[in-house]
Amino acid sequence: MATFKHPSKKKRLIKAGTQTKWAPFWTVFKIYGKGMRVHPSRHTEVKRHWRRTKIRA
């Protein structure tokens, strides 16, 4: 990839980077209740890995 990235492309890449993170831990309690042990990644909207799935930036 080029050293200089266009600002609009950089913005898209930043957004994609934040979408791959797990959901916050407190959302587990909010959705499933106090007793459930569920991993936060289960209800993350976009699951993407840099090697597996590419974005069209």
GIQUIMO-V632381 format. One record per residue. N is the residue number from 1. SS is DSSP state (a for helix, b for strand, c for the rest). Layout:
N	SS
N	SS
This chain:
1	c
2	c
3	c
4	c
5	c
6	c
7	a
8	a
9	a
10	a
11	a
12	a
13	a
14	a
15	a
16	a
17	a
18	a
19	a
20	c
21	c
22	c
23	c
24	c
25	c
26	a
27	a
28	a
29	a
30	a
31	a
32	a
33	c
34	c
35	c
36	c
37	c
38	c
39	c
40	a
41	a
42	a
43	a
44	c
45	c
46	c
47	c
48	c
49	c
50	c
51	c
52	c
53	c
54	c
55	c
56	c
57	c
